[in-house]
């Protein structure tokens, strides 16, 4: 779950020694996710639409439930569909994301490695699986490391237009049982949210997500809103006059560069953080390495005085399964 990392500060109350090495179980988990996705990719290839895409169904509720998923990197108008850092987009592709981030905060530092798989089931339905591994070193608690909670997120595409997508997601955060360090929580949390993708024209797009997070046992509920403004630049033979050349099922071309400006806002609704609000920003770029892989890197900075973030860096690779 793309949770606001300010919460982690209050979870790391039980310190234990860390040798700063990635646990073999985490490496095996990531490898298993990748191998499973590769196996499913081969099986799903014949079921996924790669050629001419069907017209957008708008808000027509009976449409699209049993249609084959579309392997989309461009909208029906030929606009690139770019995955932002934290904001979950309204579209779902067969993607594998591996991210690393490091944060400097007052009295502590944090590093996180996250693995995520996005998988469409039909044109309307998709699933997202995500698990992080977190290292924390605080002045008062010493170094600790452990798995964060596993997140499984069903997604439903509610509306599809050429310049607008609207989806509903339900993130279910489940404990991994690795709660000794206080990073993973020993309870289930639900986070229903709505995500939108908006084409502003001339390869300017917006990803937006808004929802609520409800822990099953504790009372620390929060409202969150995330939004990213993205502009994509072409290179080589990809220019402003060639947008229509790319269809909905086309591959991203190497050399495409997207600039991403993103904001993440959380407001406590109950519990210890009732009434508190936290906001962070990310400025970064995403570069197309080749047809089925992108690299992204971003700089994290505070947007509110109510948190201890000094700065941070995040980066990773996105693999698009063909």
N, C-alpha and C positions, 0 to 999 in steps of 0.2 A: 504494500500500500504506500502511495506517495504521501506519507504522513509528514507533518511538520516536525522537523528534527529538534525543535526546542523542547519537545516532550521528553526526549531521551535523557536530558539532564536530570529529570526527576526520577527516572527509572534506575539509574546506575548507582544504587545505594549499597549494593553488596559487592565489594571488590574482591578480585582474585587475580593471581599472577598470570600474566600472558607472555608467551615467548614470541609474539608478533608473527607467527606463522599461520597460514591458512590451514584450517583443519582438513584432514583428508576427507571427512564426511561431506564438507561443503564442496570440495573439488569433485567428489564422486556424484553429488547431487546435480551440479551444473552439467557434468558430462552426461549423466542419465537423461537430463532434460533435452540436451542437444541431440543425443542419439535417438531419443523417442521422436523428437520433432522431425529429424531426417527420415526416419522410417515412415512416419505418418505423411511426410511430404511426398514421398514416392507413391504411396497408396492414394493420396488425394489428388495427384496431378491430373488424372483423367477426369476427376469430378469437378475441377475448378475451371472456371471460364477464363480463357486467355485471349480470345479473339474479339469478335464484335460484342459489345456490352448491350444489355437491354436498356430501354429508356428508363429514366427515373420514375419511381412510383409515387412520389410526393407523399401525401398523408393517406394514401389508399391502403387501409388497414389489412384487407385480405391478401394483398400482393407480397411476394418476396419470401414467404416463409419456407417454401420448399425449393426455391431457386438455388442453383449452385452459386457458391461464393465467387466473387470477382477478385482476381489478383490485381488490385488497383494501386497505382502509384501516382496517377493523374486523375483529376475529376473528369466528368463528361465533357467539360469545356476545354480540357487540356491543361489545367492548373495543377502544379505539383502539390501533392498531399504530404506534408512534412510532419514528422513526429517531434513534438517539443520535449523538454527535459522532464518536467513533473506533471504537466497538464495532460491527462489522458484524452486523446482525440476521439472524435465520434466515429472514425473509421477503424476497422479491424482487418489487419493483413496477417499473413503467416510470417511473423517476424520473431527473431531472437535478439534480445538486447542484453549486453553485458556492460555495466557501468561501474566506474570507480569515482569516489568523491572523497575529498578531505576538507575539513572545516576547522577553523581556529576560533575558539570562543574564550570568553573570560574565565580563566581557571581551568580550562580543559581543551583537549583537541580530540578530533574524531575522524576516523576513516571508515568507509563503507564500500563493500563490493556487492553489487546487486545483479541477479540474473532474472530475466523475464521472458516469457513466451506468450505471444498473442496468436490466437488460432480461430479462424472463422469456421463455423459449422454450416451455415447457410448464408444467403444474402443478407438476412436480418440478424442472425444470431452469431455470437462469438464468445470465446472464453479467453481469460488472461490469467497466467500463473506467474507469481513473483515471490522470490525469497532473497533477503539480504543477509550479509555477514558483516558485523560491526565491531570495530576496535575503538575503545574509548580510553583516554589517559587523562585523569583529572588530578588536580593538586591535592585534594583531600581524600580521594579514594584509590589512587594508584591505577595501574593499567588493567583493563578487563577486555574480554572479547567473547562474542557468542553470536549465534544465529538470531536474527530478528524473526518476527512471526511470518508464517507462510500466508500469502494472500491468494485467494481464488476469486475471480471476478467475472460473472456472466454479464454479457452486454447485449442489449437489444437496440437495433436501429429503428427509431420511431418514424423518421421522415427522411426522404432523399430527394433533393433537387440538384440541379446542375451547379448551383452556387451555395448550397446550404445542406448540412447534415445535422440531424439531431438524434442523440442516442441516450438510453438509460442504462446505467450500470449499477450493480450491487456488489461492492467489495466485501468479501467475507474474510476477515483476518483471523486465522486460527493459530494456536500456540504450537510451537515446535517441540516443546518440552525442555528447551534449553534456556531455563530462566534463572540459572544460578547467578549470572552477572547482572541481572536486573534490566538487560536491554530488551529481551523478549518478555511480553506480558503473558501471564498465566490465565488468560481469559479470551473469549471470542468477542470481536468487535464487528459491527455492521456499518457500512458507509454507502447508503444510496446516493446517487448523484446523477445529474444530467450533463452531458457533454455536447458541445456544438462545434462544427467546423464551418467557417464562413469565408467565401471567396470575395475579396474586396475589389478584385480587378488588377490587371497588370502584374500578376504573380505576387500580390499582397494577400495574405491569409491570416485568419485568427483562429486559434484553438481556445476554447473556454470550457471550464468545468466548475460546477457548483453543487454542494451537497452537505450532508450532515454525517457525523461519525458518532455511533452509539456503542460504547463498551457494554457488554452483557451484564457485568456485575457491578463495576464501579460507576460513579455518576459523572465522569469527566467527559461529557458530551461537548462537541464543538461544531461550529459552522465553518466551512472552508470555501474559498473561491480562488481559482487559479485561471490565469489567462496569458496567452502568448501571442505577440504580434510577430509575423514572419514575412520576410521578403526573400525571394529566391532569384538569384542571378544565373543566367546561362553562360556557357562558354563554348568556344568552337563554333559548331554549326547550330547551336541552340541559341536562338535569339527571340526578341519580342515578337517577331513576325512569324515564328514557327510554332507558336503555342498549339494551334489547331492540329499540328502534325501528330501530336501525341494523343492516343486514345486512352480510354479509361483503364484498359488492361495493359498499357505499355510499361516498359521497364524504365526506371530512372537512369539517366545517362551519366556516365562519369564526367566529372567537372562541374556539375551543378553545385552551387554554393548558396546556402540559406543562412541569413542572419536572423537570430532569434532573440527577442526581448521578452522576458517572462516575469510575472509577479505571482507570489503565493501568499495568500492572506488567510489567517485562522483567527476565529473569535471564540473564546470559551463561553459555553452556555450554562454550565453547571459544574459543580465540583470545585477543586482547588483553584482552577483558572477561570472561574465564572467572571465574565466581564472583561477579562484581559484579551488583548489582541496582539498578534504577531504578524509581521510582514517581511518577506524576503524577496530579493530580485535576482535574476540570472541574465547575464548578457553573454551570448555565445554564437557559435557558427556550427553548421553541419555541412560536411563536404562529401559528395559522392565519389567513392573510391573506384568502384566499378559497378556493373549493372545491378548486382544484388548485394552491395555492401556500402554502408555509409560510416563516417567517423564524425563525432561531435565533441566539442569541448566548450565549457562555459565558466564564467567567473561569478561567484555568489557573493552577495553583499546585503546588508540589512536595510530595510525600509522603515523600520520602527525603532523607537528607543526602548521598547519593553522587552528586549531580548539581548543576549550576550554575544551574538554573532559578530565577529570581527571581519572575517572574509573566508572564502573557500573556493575550491576549484573542483569541477566535475567534468568527466569525459568518458567516452565509451565507444563501442562499436555496435552497429545495427546490421544484422544479417537478414536479408529478405529471401525466404525459401521460394524457389521457383516451382 
